[in-house]
Amino acid sequence: MNMQQWQTSRFLLDLERPLVMGIVNITPDSFSDGGRHGGVSGALAHCERLIREGAHILDIGGESTRPGSPAVGLEEELARVLPLVREAVKLGVPVSVDTYKTEVMQAVLELGADIINDIWALRQPGAAQVVASHAQCGVCLMHMHSVPQSMHREHMQGDVVPQVRAFLQAAAEGLQALGVARERIVLDAGTGFGKTVAQNFTLLARGAELAALGYPLLAGWSRKGSLGEVTGLPVDQRLVPSVAAALLSVEHGARIVRVHDVRETVAALQVWQAMRDNGALAG
């Protein structure tokens, strides 16, 4: 298997160079940009802007999973997500949907979505079966300690890297046992999901240990609280720390970075890639 590729519903993504996944929150309460892209037309315009800025993938979410966030009912999430997915799949780039609800997964895949991005790593009843029954959708399995409503109070204990690694390995192997091809699977350490600031940075620094599992890694550091803790910056001023974290994630093994600030992240990765390319030529 070539871990430099990711098979999704409509696209075989080349991960030889890192890809940027642009975040599209259609929620009133997301920690960073809640309520800014309300309505299908506004959200679709945001999708189009992210593509112009260089996003390789769109990640659409209808429920905030910030620490302490309340759960959203099924009908509400469907009402938020489906009209946008129906239009976004026409834009020519892979569409990921950030959801853990089985019914939402089934509905968006029927509309042509390419990737299921699940903070629960398909642990909800029936979720793994929905993905397994699809011919070739991509899936991102994320590690989360506890649940969004309480994870900010119940942090992990001990060395997080082997714990996260073991969880992700088991999740990926369990999905393959259901018939999902390995090249459809990407892993995410779950920055901020039940980890302390120190634990988040430990996972960043030791990303190579997770990459050694042989699956592509996705990193989601954009505007996260840990960046605010080390810089003292409020969420709306974390562009520079977010870009720095994206670059460091790629340097330590990530192949996809999930970000709000697409244009700036793309530009930074172009500089990083030029260094890599010319460094290889010089060597």
C-alpha positions in Angstrom: 0.0 0.0 0.0 1.2 3.5 -0.8 0.7 5.6 2.3 1.2 8.6 0.1 -2.3 8.2 -1.3 -5.8 8.5 0.1 -8.7 6.8 -1.6 -11.9 8.7 -1.3 -15.3 8.3 -3.0 -14.5 10.3 -6.1 -10.8 11.1 -5.8 -7.5 9.3 -5.3 -5.6 12.0 -3.4 -1.8 12.2 -3.9 -0.2 12.9 -0.5 3.3 13.1 -1.8 3.0 16.8 -1.0 0.9 17.8 2.1 -2.7 18.8 1.5 -4.8 21.5 3.1 -8.3 20.8 4.3 -10.4 23.9 4.7 -12.8 24.1 7.6 -16.4 25.0 6.8 -18.4 25.3 10.0 -22.2 25.7 9.6 -22.8 26.0 13.3 -23.9 28.9 15.4 -21.5 28.0 18.2 -18.2 26.8 16.9 -15.3 28.1 19.0 -13.6 30.0 16.2 -16.1 31.0 13.6 -19.5 30.0 14.8 -22.4 31.7 13.0 -20.2 33.4 10.4 -21.3 31.3 7.4 -25.0 30.8 8.2 -27.3 29.7 5.4 -26.5 27.6 2.4 -25.6 30.6 0.2 -23.1 32.0 2.7 -21.6 28.6 3.4 -21.3 27.8 -0.2 -19.6 31.2 -0.9 -17.1 30.3 1.9 -16.4 26.9 0.3 -15.7 28.7 -3.0 -13.4 31.2 -1.3 -11.4 28.4 0.4 -11.0 26.7 -2.9 -9.7 29.9 -4.5 -7.3 30.2 -1.7 -5.9 26.8 -2.4 -7.8 24.3 -0.3 -7.4 20.8 -1.6 -10.3 19.4 0.5 -13.4 20.9 2.2 -14.5 19.7 5.6 -18.1 20.5 6.4 -19.4 20.3 10.0 -22.8 20.9 11.4 -22.1 20.4 15.1 -19.5 22.1 17.2 -17.2 19.8 19.1 -15.4 22.4 21.1 -14.8 21.5 24.7 -18.1 21.8 26.7 -20.2 22.1 23.6 -23.8 20.7 23.7 -24.8 17.9 21.4 -26.9 18.8 18.3 -30.0 16.7 17.4 -30.0 14.5 14.3 -32.7 16.5 12.5 -30.9 19.8 13.1 -27.6 18.5 11.9 -29.2 17.0 8.8 -30.9 20.3 8.1 -27.6 22.2 8.4 -25.4 19.8 6.4 -27.4 18.2 3.6 -28.2 21.4 1.6 -24.6 22.5 1.6 -23.2 19.1 0.8 -25.6 18.8 -2.1 -24.0 21.9 -3.6 -20.4 21.5 -2.4 -20.0 18.2 -4.3 -20.3 20.2 -7.5 -17.2 22.3 -6.8 -14.6 19.9 -8.1 -12.7 19.1 -4.8 -13.2 16.3 -2.3 -15.9 17.0 0.3 -15.4 15.7 3.8 -18.2 15.7 6.4 -17.3 16.1 10.1 -19.9 14.0 11.9 -20.2 11.0 14.2 -23.9 10.3 13.5 -24.6 7.2 11.5 -27.6 8.7 9.8 -25.7 11.8 8.7 -22.9 9.6 7.3 -25.3 7.6 5.3 -27.1 10.7 3.9 -24.0 12.6 2.9 -22.5 9.6 1.2 -25.6 9.2 -0.8 -25.2 12.8 -1.9 -21.7 12.1 -3.1 -19.5 13.1 -0.1 -16.0 11.8 -0.4 -14.8 11.5 3.2 -16.2 10.8 6.7 -14.2 12.7 9.4 -15.3 11.2 12.7 -14.1 12.4 16.1 -15.5 9.2 17.6 -13.5 7.0 15.2 -16.7 5.2 14.1 -17.4 4.0 17.6 -21.1 5.0 17.5 -23.4 2.1 16.8 -23.6 1.3 13.0 -21.1 3.9 12.0 -18.3 1.5 10.9 -20.8 -0.5 9.0 -22.0 2.5 7.0 -18.4 3.3 6.0 -17.7 -0.4 5.3 -20.8 -0.7 3.1 -19.6 2.1 0.9 -17.5 1.2 -2.1 -14.5 3.5 -1.4 -15.2 6.6 0.7 -12.3 7.9 2.7 -12.4 8.0 6.5 -10.5 9.9 9.1 -10.3 8.2 12.5 -9.6 10.5 15.4 -8.6 9.9 19.0 -10.8 11.5 21.6 -10.5 11.0 25.3 -13.8 11.3 27.2 -16.6 13.2 25.3 -16.9 16.8 24.1 -19.2 17.8 27.0 -16.6 16.9 29.6 -13.2 16.3 27.9 -11.9 19.7 29.1 -12.2 18.4 32.7 -11.1 14.8 32.2 -7.6 14.8 30.7 -5.6 11.7 29.8 -3.0 10.4 32.3 0.5 9.3 31.7 2.4 9.1 28.4 -0.2 9.9 25.7 1.7 8.8 22.7 1.5 5.0 23.1 -2.1 5.3 24.3 -3.2 7.3 21.2 -1.1 5.1 18.9 -2.7 1.9 20.3 -6.2 3.3 20.0 -5.7 4.5 16.4 -4.1 1.2 15.4 -7.0 -0.8 16.9 -9.6 1.5 15.2 -7.9 1.2 11.8 -7.4 -2.6 12.1 -11.0 -3.0 13.2 -12.3 -1.1 10.2 -10.1 -3.2 7.8 -11.6 -6.3 9.4 -14.9 -5.1 8.1 -13.5 -5.0 4.6 -12.4 -1.3 4.4 -9.2 -1.0 2.3 -6.2 0.3 4.1 -5.7 3.1 1.6 -9.1 4.6 2.6 -7.9 5.3 6.2 -6.3 8.4 7.6 -5.5 8.9 11.3 -5.8 12.0 13.6 -4.3 12.3 17.1 -7.1 14.6 18.2 -5.4 17.7 19.3 -7.3 19.2 22.2 -9.7 16.4 22.6 -9.2 15.4 26.2 -5.5 16.3 26.3 -3.6 18.9 28.3 -1.6 21.6 26.6 1.6 19.7 27.3 0.1 16.4 26.0 -0.9 18.1 22.8 2.6 19.4 22.1 4.0 16.0 23.0 1.9 14.4 20.3 3.0 17.1 17.9 6.7 16.5 18.7 6.3 12.8 18.4 4.2 12.6 15.3 6.7 10.3 13.7 5.7 7.6 16.2 2.1 7.8 15.0 3.1 8.0 11.3 5.1 4.8 11.8 1.8 2.9 12.0 1.8 3.3 8.2 -1.3 5.4 7.7 -1.4 9.1 6.6 -1.8 11.5 9.4 -4.2 14.5 9.6 -3.4 17.3 12.0 -6.0 19.8 13.3 -4.3 22.5 15.3 -6.0 25.6 13.8 -6.8 28.2 16.4 -6.9 25.6 19.1 -6.8 26.5 22.8 -3.3 25.1 23.3 -2.0 27.8 20.9 -3.8 30.4 23.0 -2.2 29.0 26.2 1.3 29.3 25.0 1.0 32.7 23.2 -1.7 34.4 25.2 -3.6 35.3 22.1 -7.4 35.2 21.8 -8.9 32.8 19.2 -9.3 35.5 16.6 -5.6 36.4 16.7 -4.2 32.9 16.3 -3.4 32.9 12.6 0.4 32.9 13.0 0.5 30.2 15.7 -1.9 28.1 13.7 0.2 28.3 10.6 3.3 27.5 12.7 1.6 24.5 14.1 0.5 23.3 10.7 4.1 23.5 9.4 5.4 21.7 12.5 2.8 19.0 12.0 3.9 18.4 8.5 7.6 18.4 9.5 6.7 15.7 12.1 4.8 13.5 9.7 1.3 14.9 8.9 0.2 14.7 5.3 -3.1 16.7 5.7 -3.6 19.8 7.8 -7.1 20.9 8.7 -7.2 24.7 8.9 -9.4 27.8 9.0 -6.7 30.1 7.4 -6.2 28.4 4.0 -4.4 31.0 2.0 -1.8 31.6 4.7 -1.2 27.9 5.3 -0.9 27.1 1.6 1.7 29.9 1.2 3.7 28.6 4.2 3.6 25.1 2.9 4.9 26.3 -0.5 7.9 27.7 1.3 8.4 24.5 3.2 8.0 22.4 0.0 10.6 24.6 -1.9 13.1 24.0 0.9 12.4 20.2 0.7 12.7 20.1 -3.1 15.8 22.1 -3.3 17.4 20.4 -0.3 16.9 17.1 -2.1 18.5 18.5 -5.2 21.5 19.9 -3.2 21.9 16.5 -1.5 
